[in-house]
Amino acid sequence: MNSKLNSAIGFAMKAGRLKSGDYVTEKLIRAKGAKIALIDTTASDNTKDKYRDMCTYNSTELVEVEALGRWIGKPGRMVAAVTDEAFAQMIRRALTQETTQP
């Protein structure tokens, strides 16, 4: 994962615009309060399927990231939701730059 994506996720967390944990993330997605959802690449297949289906149903973008818990300062967390559109856009831009770089 590149440093811009790490920074964007960290900024969202420090600003209080990123909520993590299964219960809170699920609640935000269902209430359509999540602008983008993040899931760790090491999450179980059941967890990935659950959030993929939930995000599809609620029209929320789901993005897989490496070492999510480490970047938000809460090791072991597998899912998170960004509640602010500006931070969601920052994360999307960082993801786009990561995938377009050689």
C-alpha positions in Angstrom: 0.0 0.0 0.0 1.4 3.4 -0.9 2.1 6.2 1.5 -0.6 8.5 0.0 -3.3 5.9 0.7 -1.9 5.3 4.2 -1.9 9.1 4.8 -5.5 9.5 3.6 -6.7 6.7 5.8 -4.8 8.1 8.8 -6.0 11.6 8.2 -9.6 10.4 8.1 -9.1 8.5 11.4 -7.5 11.5 13.1 -10.2 13.8 12.0 -12.9 11.4 13.4 -14.4 10.7 10.0 -13.4 7.0 10.0 -15.2 4.6 12.2 -13.9 1.0 12.6 -15.2 -2.3 13.9 -17.8 -4.7 12.7 -20.9 -3.3 14.5 -20.3 0.4 13.8 -19.3 -0.2 10.2 -22.3 -2.4 9.5 -24.6 0.2 11.2 -23.2 3.1 9.1 -23.5 1.1 5.8 -27.1 0.1 6.5 -28.0 3.7 7.5 -26.3 5.0 4.3 -23.9 7.1 6.4 -20.8 5.5 5.0 -19.3 7.2 1.9 -16.8 4.4 1.4 -16.2 1.2 3.3 -12.7 -0.4 3.8 -12.0 -4.0 4.4 -8.6 -5.6 5.2 -7.3 -8.0 2.5 -6.7 -10.6 5.3 -10.3 -10.6 6.4 -12.1 -14.0 6.2 -14.0 -14.9 3.1 -17.2 -14.9 5.1 -16.6 -11.3 6.2 -15.7 -10.2 2.7 -18.8 -11.8 1.3 -21.0 -10.2 4.0 -19.6 -6.7 3.4 -19.6 -7.1 -0.4 -23.3 -8.1 -0.4 -24.2 -5.4 2.2 -22.3 -2.6 0.2 -23.8 -3.7 -3.1 -27.3 -3.6 -1.6 -26.8 -0.2 0.0 -24.8 1.3 -3.0 -21.7 1.8 -0.9 -18.2 1.4 -2.5 -16.1 -1.3 -0.8 -12.3 -1.2 -1.1 -9.8 -3.8 0.0 -6.7 -2.4 1.7 -3.6 -4.1 3.2 -3.0 -3.8 7.0 -6.1 -1.6 7.7 -5.8 -2.0 11.5 -2.2 -0.9 11.5 -2.9 2.3 9.5 -5.8 3.4 11.7 -3.9 2.6 14.9 -6.1 -0.3 15.9 -4.5 -3.6 15.1 -7.0 -6.4 14.4 -9.7 -4.3 12.9 -10.8 -5.7 9.6 -13.5 -3.2 8.5 -14.0 0.6 8.6 -16.3 3.2 7.1 -15.5 6.7 6.1 -18.3 9.1 6.9 -17.0 12.3 5.1 -17.2 12.7 1.3 -14.0 14.7 1.2 -12.0 12.0 2.9 -13.6 9.4 0.7 -12.5 11.3 -2.4 -9.0 11.6 -1.0 -8.9 7.8 -0.5 -10.3 7.2 -4.0 -7.6 9.5 -5.6 -4.9 7.7 -3.6 -6.2 4.3 -4.8 -6.3 5.5 -8.4 -2.7 6.7 -8.2 -1.7 3.4 -6.6 -3.3 1.3 -9.4 -2.0 3.4 -12.2 1.7 3.5 -11.1 4.0 0.9 -12.6 
